[in-house]
């Protein structure tokens, strides 16, 4: 099966038509956009705070300065020792970075692909489910592997296979807090990857690299909660009564350290340099900007779905292309 996976994932990305995006949407301070008087976008820091609270699910509370420092110090140490950090999460299957280095091959026909996918019953179910998702919106339900492969195309199949490979890396965790946040972190990763790939075309960025960066950018966050699980009991608290530190400074620092850690682990796992750079320095490159905007839209989608913000308030002041992107990030089971 690895042979045909190489041909699928290493192929050239589908080129999307350019779409305008609001780069100022990521500024720390709210920005008034367009020619009329419109509401300012939400603060990025406010979005992150609410996202952290969503992950904590009521378990956050006032923590000691010593506890916060112990967590952040360990995160800083892991950034300098990516091998140790990578050991705290299941390793992404080696096939992914290997496939990215493979020669590009666009010679496979749809019929060839359908026959090869049909050999794996798990992939058949995933491909048909993907073809019927809100992102593709088929006119009639897709029921055969041939129709599904034709609808998804090479790039759609590459993205699906990458997602299948990443799911156990993020979604299967041990420890109270890591296990609690894993499903939500995986949902955000999926939606970020999709949003980043949608926006990449308008930014002259590689759509599949944007998708990989979206899947990879939360690895450090999972490690952060593994660190919290290790440190919290050591503080002398019963695990059932432990609460996550909740100060704004801690939240901002934790997410920043998690992002840096994601980048170092991506490098440790031999991901392409543009993907590593996009995670490390969002907005510094077109790919980094696609990732940063995708991350914002995915968080807003989850916060709106969770009842934290109304849709109009979440998207106030943003470019219409971002509204369209937001609406494509419906839950996969919707």
N, C-alpha and C positions, 0 to 999 in steps of 0.2 A: 504493500500500500504506500510505502514511503516514496516510491518512484513517481507515482502520479501526483502525490502531494507536492513534490518538488516542482513539478510542472505547473500545478495550479497556483501555488502561493508565490512563485518567483516570476509570474507573468507581469506584463506591463499594466499599470493601473488604468481604469477607465477615466477618460478626461471629462470632467464636468464643466458646463458652461460657467463663465465667471459670474459671481454674485457679489454685490457690495456688502461689506461688513463694517460695523462700527468699532474701530479700534479703540476709541476712547471709552468704550464700555468697561474696560478693565482698570481704568484709573482709580486710584485710591479715593479721590474726591469725586463727588457727583458732577456730571457734565450736562449742560443744556445743549441739545442737538437740534438740527434742522433749522429752518428759517422762522418757524413759529415758536410760540411759548409752549413748551411741553414739559412734563414732569421729568425730573432728573433721575438717571438710573440709580439703582440701589448701590450703596457702598459695597465694594468687594469684601471688606472686612466683616460687614454685617451678614452677608451671605454665608461666609465661612463660619461665623459664630453660630448661625442657625443650623448649618449643616452639621457642625460638631454636636450640637444639642440633639439633632435628629439621630445621630449615631449613638449618643449616650443614652437616649430613650429614658430620661428621667433619673439616670444614675449619677449625674454630675452634681457637684456641690462644692462648697468651699474647701480647698485643700491647703495644706501647710506649704510654706515657701520651700521648706527642705524637701518635701515630696516632689514638688514641681521641679526643683533643681536636679534632684536625683534622676528623674525621668529624662529631662532635657540633656543632662550630661551624658547619659548612656546613649541617647540618640546621636549626640555629637561624636561620641567615640565610634559608634557603628559607621557613621559616614566616612570616617578615616579607615575603617576596616571592613570593606564591602564583603569580603569572603565570609566573615562572621555574621554579617547582617543577612546575607543571602541564605545562610543556613537556617534562619528562623522561619522561612517559608518553603513550601515544596518547590523544587526547581522547575522552571518551565521546560517542557520537553525539548531536548536538544535539536529536534527536527526544525524548530522555528528559526533560530538564527542560521542554521545550515541552509534552510530553504532560501533565505534572503540573499545568501551569497551565490546561489545557483545561477546558471545561465537562464536567461529569459526564453520562454518557449510559448508562442501563441499559436501553435500549429494544430492543437487538439480540436476536434470537432465537438459539437454539442452531443452527438450520439456517442462518441468515444467517452466523453466525460460521464454521461448518464450510465453507461455500462460499468465503468470503474467505480462510481459512487454506489451503484446497486450491489456491489460485493460486500458492503458493510452496512448492516441493518441499522446501526446507531446513526450513521451519517445520513442514511435515507430519511429517517424520521426528522433529523435536524434540518436537512435541506428542504423538505416539504413544509415543515413548520415555518422556516424562514421565508419561503416564497409566499406564504399566506399571511405574513406579518403586515401591520399597518404601513411599514416603510415601502413595500412594493405594491400594495393595494391592487391585487389582481381583480379583473372584472368579474371573474367567476372563481370559485375555490379551486386551487391547484391540487390534483390528486395523484399525479404520476411523477416519477423521478425525471422523466424526459422533459415534461413541461416545466418542472421546477428548475432544472439546470438551465434551460433556455431563458427563463425569466431572470435568474440571478446573474448569469454570465460569469466570466472568469473572475472578475474583481469581487463580485458578491460571494463567490465560493471561497476565495482566498480569505475574505474577512470572516466568513462563517467558520472556517477551519481554524483560524487563529483564535477565535472566541472559544471554540470547543477545547482547544489546548490550554487556554488560560484559566478556564473556569475552576478547575480543582486547585490551581495555584492560589487563588484568592478566596474561593468559596468554601474551602474545607480547612477549618482551623480548630485548635484546641485552646483551652483557657477561657475563663468566663467572659472577659471583655472582647477578646479577639473573636470568639465564637459568636458573640452578640452582634458585633458590627459587620462580620463578614458578608452576610447576604446583602446588606445595604451598600457596602463598599463595592460589591460586585455589580449591583444594579447601576451605581453611579459610573463605574468603569465602562460598562457596556454602553450606556447612554452617552458618555463623554467620547468614546471611540466613534460612535455613529455620528455625533454632532461634529467632531473634528474632521471626519472624512467628508461630510457634506460641505463644510465651509472651506476645505482645502483647495478645491478647484478655483474658487474666486480669489485665492491668495497665491496662486501659482505654486502650490505645495503638493507633494505626492500624497494622494488620498490614502494609499495603503500604509505608508509610513505614519500618517496622522492617526489612522485606526490603531496601529500597533502602539503608538505613544499613548493613546487614550486608554488602552487596556493595561499598559505598564505603569502609568503614572501614580497609581494608588498602592503599588507594592510596598512602598515605604510606610504608608499609613497602616497597613496590616502589621508590619514589623513594629510600628509604634505601639499598637495595642498588645502585641506579644510582650514588648518591654514592660508595659504597664502591668500586665498580668504577673510578670516576674517580680516587679518591684513592690507592688501594692501589698501583698501578704507579708513581705519582709519588713514593712513598716509597723507591724504589730497589730494590724486590724484583722478582724474576722472577715473572710472574703465576702460573706453574705451581706456584711454591713458596709463594705468599701464603696466609696463614691469617687468619681473621676474629678480631678481638679478642674475648675471652671473659670478661672480668671481670664479676662481678655488677652492679657499678655501671654499666658501659658498657651491658650488656644492658638494664637497667631504663631508662636514659636514652634509649637508641635507640628502644625501643618507645614511650616517652612522647612523644618528639619526632615519631615516625611518626604517632601518633594525632593530635597537634596539626596536623600537615601534612595529614592526610586531611581534617580539618575545614576548613582554609583552602582546599584545592583544591575541596572540595564547594561552598563559598561562591563561589569563582571560577567554577565551572561552573553557577552559578545553581540549585543544588538547594534544595528547600524549607527554610525556616529551622528547622523542628523537626528535620529530618534533620541539618543542620549542627550544631545545638546538641547533639543526642544523641551525635554523634561527639566533640565537643569536651569535653563534661562528662557522662560516663556516670554514671548513678544520680541525676542532678539532676532528671530528668523521668521519667514512666512510659516514654516511648519510649527514653530513655537507659538505663534499667534493663533493658528488654527487650534492648537491644543488648548491654549488658555481660554479662548472663546468657547470651545467645546466643553471645557470643564465648568465654566460659568453657566452655560445653558443646561447642562445635565444637573447641576446642583439646583438651579431654579426649578427645573421640571420636577425633581423630587420634593422640593419644598412646597410647590403648588399642589402636587398630588397628596402631600401629607397635611394640607390644610393650613400651612404656615402663612402663605401669601395667596392673595387672589391673583389670577393670571394677569390681569391688567396692571396691577401694582408691580408684579415681578418683572414685567416686560416694558414698563414705562420708560420712555426716552430712548429705547433701543431701535436700531434699524429694522425695517420690515423683513429683511432677509433673516434676521435672528428670530423674529416672530415665527416665520415659516419653519425654520430649523427647530424651534421649540415644539411646534405642533407635530413634527415627525418623531419626537421622542416619546411616544406613547408607550406604556408598559407592553412588553412583548405578548402578554396574554390578553391584551385589550381586544 
